[in-house]
Amino acid sequence: MYETAARACVTSFVRSSFEPIYLGYYLKDEVGGGFVWTEELSDLLQTYERNRDKYPTLESFFPEFVTFFNECSEKTKP
């Protein structure tokens, strides 16, 4: 879970600090490494960034990560 959170944080950093083309390169590399959900999870992380009053710490936001992965696992069931 922490590794996934770290990857989402790096994606947010790349998104906010570099030209958009670099985000594409980074996400392509993440998908190539098997982290296919990195972009969607980074999008979810923006909810945390916009709602720091509701989520004062990243740990307080982790239940949203759990919900995200539960939904992902439901989508991938045959």
C-alpha positions as CSV (number, residue, x, y, z in Angstrom):
1,M,0.0,0.0,0.0
2,Y,2.8,2.4,0.9
3,E,4.6,1.7,-2.4
4,T,1.4,2.4,-4.3
5,A,0.9,5.7,-2.4
6,A,4.5,6.7,-3.1
7,R,3.9,6.1,-6.8
8,A,0.7,8.2,-6.8
9,C,2.6,11.0,-5.0
10,V,5.4,10.9,-7.5
11,T,2.8,11.1,-10.3
12,S,1.2,14.2,-8.7
13,F,4.7,15.8,-8.4
14,V,5.5,15.1,-12.0
15,R,2.0,16.4,-13.0
16,S,2.5,19.7,-11.2
17,S,6.2,20.3,-11.8
18,F,7.0,19.3,-15.4
19,E,5.6,19.7,-18.9
20,P,2.7,17.3,-19.6
21,I,4.7,15.2,-22.0
22,Y,6.9,14.0,-19.0
23,L,3.8,12.7,-17.2
24,G,3.0,10.6,-20.2
25,Y,6.5,9.1,-20.2
26,Y,6.4,8.5,-16.5
27,L,2.9,6.8,-16.7
28,K,4.0,4.6,-19.6
29,D,7.0,3.4,-17.5
30,E,4.7,2.7,-14.5
31,V,2.3,0.7,-16.7
32,G,5.2,-1.2,-18.2
33,G,6.3,-2.1,-14.6
34,G,2.8,-3.5,-13.9
35,F,1.4,-0.5,-12.0
36,V,-1.5,0.0,-14.3
37,W,-3.6,2.0,-11.8
38,T,-1.0,4.7,-11.1
39,E,-2.8,7.4,-13.1
40,E,-6.2,6.8,-11.6
41,L,-4.8,6.6,-8.1
42,S,-3.0,9.9,-8.7
43,D,-6.2,11.4,-9.8
44,L,-7.8,10.2,-6.5
45,L,-4.9,11.7,-4.7
46,Q,-5.9,15.1,-6.0
47,T,-9.0,14.7,-3.8
48,Y,-6.7,14.5,-0.8
49,E,-4.8,17.5,-2.0
50,R,-8.0,19.6,-2.4
51,N,-9.5,18.4,1.0
52,R,-6.7,18.7,3.5
53,D,-9.3,19.9,6.1
54,K,-11.1,16.6,5.8
55,Y,-7.8,14.6,5.4
56,P,-5.1,16.2,7.6
57,T,-2.6,13.4,6.9
58,L,-2.0,10.9,4.1
59,E,-2.8,8.2,6.6
60,S,-6.2,9.6,7.1
61,F,-6.8,9.3,3.4
62,F,-5.8,5.6,3.2
63,P,-9.4,4.3,3.5
64,E,-10.0,6.0,0.2
65,F,-7.1,4.0,-1.3
66,V,-8.7,0.8,0.1
67,T,-12.0,1.7,-1.5
68,F,-10.2,2.4,-4.8
69,F,-8.5,-1.0,-4.8
70,N,-11.7,-2.8,-3.8
71,E,-13.4,-1.2,-6.8
72,C,-10.5,-2.1,-9.1
73,S,-10.6,-5.7,-8.0
74,E,-14.4,-5.8,-8.7
75,K,-13.8,-4.5,-12.2
76,T,-11.2,-7.2,-13.0
77,K,-13.3,-10.2,-11.8
78,P,-14.3,-12.4,-14.7
